[in-house]
């Protein structure tokens, strides 16, 4: 039984693509067959975050237009068994694909994969509608900031209007030092305001930038964000994983070195 | 002002939460008091075609209700007192 998950947010830059890459990688590490689909036509990024940009031959639009078979466009990630990427087209725009075509594409892939992850573009227009059309459930990514939460609320409303029955929240870039001094909404505050189930919170972690620089997702490493993403994957497959204590998880060593730097 | 509010109410996180609650309420209902009044008049006109109602006693509210997913969504509640059931001979 395959599950199709759209990763969306409304606002740009909150970490949809990073989340897609890491949840996909994490699920592959757990042994599931996963395909990541970049649905951001015209602004493709998932290939770069995954470090697979040099291996693109065909893309999503080629598949939809029948220029190639699906299997020809799928890029196999050599680092992880069972992880594939269907890249987006860079030289076309969102109108190159319609929701019906996306639905068909996803349904054609269901037989071969346990999880199909759709990385949704920012915004609520055609690209969003395309990505949502084929999905069974949604992950809404937000950060603890007013603008991102407002957009997340709007997106949740739109998903409900589309009869999406399972919507989970991911609170990204949580800075516990700021939460502690009262200058950032806590994960609890965000969940309280948006009133949907939260599947995980990700601490703000420098390692994410480094991992994107390198084109190697963090899931499976012992970095904070990597562990948090892995927890999301485990919850997704039905394990009960307690929420990470983002506060205590910063190692004493790092905290000391931070103090020394400041002094 | 900023420093003051910081001392009085804790950090800016609390302020963000308060602002968000107001912003989301406005976003979700997406209507002004004038619009509510127009809905009220139209509802009264529509219902009074079928039964005699107390025009002055109509109450209209937009309240949060639980959607299928358990999330709160706005819903229109109308309380229209009926004076006499049945039509008033208009039909």
Interface residues (C-beta under 8 A of the other chain):
Chain A: X144 X145 X146 X149 X150 X153 X154 X156 X157 X160 X165 X166 X167 X178 X179 X181 X182 X183 X184 X185 X186 X189 X193 X195 X196
Chain B: X10 X11 X12 X13 X14 X16 X17 X19 X20 X21 X23 X24 X27 X28 X67 X68 X69 X70 X71 X72 X73
